[in-house]
Amino acid sequence: MGTIRDRMKQDLALAGYAPGTQDHYLGAAARFVKRFMLPPGRLGQDHLRTHIAEIGASVAKAARPAR
């Protein structure tokens, strides 16, 4: 993710995000790329939709009361 990561980090810093927020966003981007095992340039909107749906399902499952 090298060049894209560096550019994202620079964009976040220029936008005034706190260092901790930058690290959180960069970590989320890295997990997204790792999830699909594709170069970032090959990931598209369909990958993002799938990823968000999986996160939503995971959060909903965690919010269910224990039986």
Backbone hydrogen bonds, N-H to C=O, Kabsch-Sander energy under -0.5 kcal/mol:
donor,donor_aa,acceptor,acceptor_aa,energy
5,R,1,M,-3.2
6,D,2,G,-2.7
7,R,3,T,-2.4
8,M,4,I,-2.6
9,K,5,R,-2.8
10,Q,6,D,-2.3
11,D,7,R,-2.6
12,L,8,M,-2.6
13,A,9,K,-2.2
14,L,10,Q,-2.7
15,A,11,D,-1.7
16,G,13,A,-1.4
17,Y,12,L,-2.3
22,Q,18,A,-2.6
23,D,19,P,-2.4
24,H,20,G,-2.1
25,Y,21,T,-2.7
26,L,22,Q,-2.7
27,G,23,D,-2.3
28,A,24,H,-2.2
29,A,25,Y,-2.2
30,A,26,L,-2.2
31,R,27,G,-2.4
32,F,28,A,-2.0
33,V,29,A,-2.2
34,K,30,A,-2.6
35,R,31,R,-2.2
36,F,32,F,-1.1
37,M,33,V,-1.2
38,L,33,V,-0.9
42,R,39,P,-2.2
43,L,39,P,-0.5
43,L,40,P,-1.2
48,L,44,G,-2.0
49,R,45,Q,-2.7
50,T,46,D,-2.2
51,H,47,H,-2.5
52,I,48,L,-2.6
53,A,49,R,-2.4
54,E,50,T,-2.2
55,I,51,H,-2.2
56,G,52,I,-2.6
57,A,53,A,-2.3
58,S,54,E,-2.2
59,V,55,I,-2.5
60,A,56,G,-2.4
61,K,57,A,-2.2
62,A,58,S,-1.9
63,A,59,V,-1.5
64,R,60,A,-0.7
64,R,61,K,-0.7
